[in-house]
Amino acid sequence: MSDTAETSSDDYVDHDAVAADSGSGARIAAVVVGVIVVGLIALFAFGSSDGESDESSRLINRRVPEMRAVAVSGEPFDVDNLRGQWVLINFFGTWCPPCVAEHPDLVALETWGQETGRLSLVSVAFNDQPERVQAFFDEFGGDWPVLDDANLSVEFQIAQVPESFLVAPSGLVVDHFTGGIKSEDLITLIEVNDSPLEGGGG
């Protein structure tokens, strides 16, 4: 007669089944985490492509941050010298597909600005190299100042590119765009909001 107590069915644990369930749960968790990571990478690397206006930026209705630098072309630049006209500040990267897709609209905006005298552009190269930036503009066109980042992305709180800020003739930031800009939309926005009083500055 054995002195060992019988093990009840309630105390029995199927370790093989537990191991299988644990492995399945781990695989599911890994897949979920992977999907989230891929989504975040896509969001921050490529941004939105719809040119969505976003008034959540802390810069809205505040004076544009100081921008004094030497452009990639070697010319000095000071955003305050553009007071009295609209200014579009565009953060981009030559490595960024939505930035490449947006560029023809920026070229169209430059042409409109030159014809009307109402808009100037300035770009800030985000995580890029001057020689690549110059080659990019040589290939795709555009003759506006391009600045090296030099901490400007921190000043403007850039989270992704392309991002753009519209500055009124008064020097106040009036709109913030995430994703590629459409030239027609920006021209309409300027025409709707433009007035002789705006050029007075302050």
Secondary structure, DSSP 8 states (H G I E B T S, - for coil): ---S----GGG---HHHHHHHHHHHHHHHHHHHHHHHHHHHHHHHH--SS-EE-TTSTTTTSB----EEE-TTS-EEEGGGGTTSEEEEEEE-TT-HHHHHHHHHHHHHHHHHHHHS-EEEEEEESS--HHHHHHHHHHH---S-EEE-TTHHHHTT--SSSEEEEE-TTSBEEEEEES---HHHHHHHHHHH--GGGGG--
